[in-house]
């Protein structure tokens, strides 16, 4: 039987293609153009070659925020992925409780970033905030505006509160898609709960976990609003991540050239790490 | 187009990328690529190898700019060799 080749459906991709071109490709080309010029205004701009790249790559302020960013994203993934899986495994599967749990889990995801930052900023305050004043009343010294460790813990807990639900819901959908026959077979073999998790649930969740890891990595690596609202990047520069450094450079100091060069380096890092994650997770079966 | 602040080198760069993508599309339509395993630890198609080659070239340029005082053309020459090696043996 000959399969009829019909590529007309490709035309349906055209609107997305145009949208991506206008929202991503053309602005990105502009950023590349900016990164090789010193721009004063529309009419006076000078070609400087790779000078901005050299300046950006040797800037200690950027090295520090890059290091902070990697530590932050690693912490986010190390906490949220196992916690999300654990929540998904304990979630009820039937009855009204399952709907209730799904709704409760979905609530943090519906709250805008700046509102999350404001909620935690007030929640953590030592004078009027429930968390801050309770901790201080218990004799635990806590002040996210002055203590670096407290600021880090608060920003991390805030992210965990905001986004673990996403991982849990993705894993839950993956778990629900496993046919019951797998569990029946495991019961016949008297497999332990760990064996069921390791050999049935985890492999079947792989594709949704891939999406969860990628989304959480990219999102946490580009985080801006929440720490900006909560700590303003402080105390000192302790919670100033890459996006905030970039914004200070581009909007605060209006250094468009270095900011453009830095944006491209930032983009390349995200591209490489996401590609590595994707390749490691999609090729792990093939290499076994 | 004035707002995009074009320069001749960046225009040439994007024309080269555009030609590369157009060429790869034509090649793919004429003779579809079959995934194979070469020197790289994963099996790749022709498009994968181009992506790896270009990404590696970008990092090679950053390395030369950031760590050495060499001319940018050295990085470009090394990248070209890297790209050809990945496409042929990767």
Interface residues (C-beta under 8 A of the other chain):
Chain A: X26 X29 X30 X32 X33 X34 X36 X37 X39 X42 X45 X47 X49 X50 X53 X54 X57 X58 X265 X268 X271 X272 X275 X279 X283 X286 X287
Chain B: X2 X3 X4 X5 X6 X7 X9 X10 X13 X14 X41 X42 X43 X51 X55 X58 X59 X62 X65 X66 X72
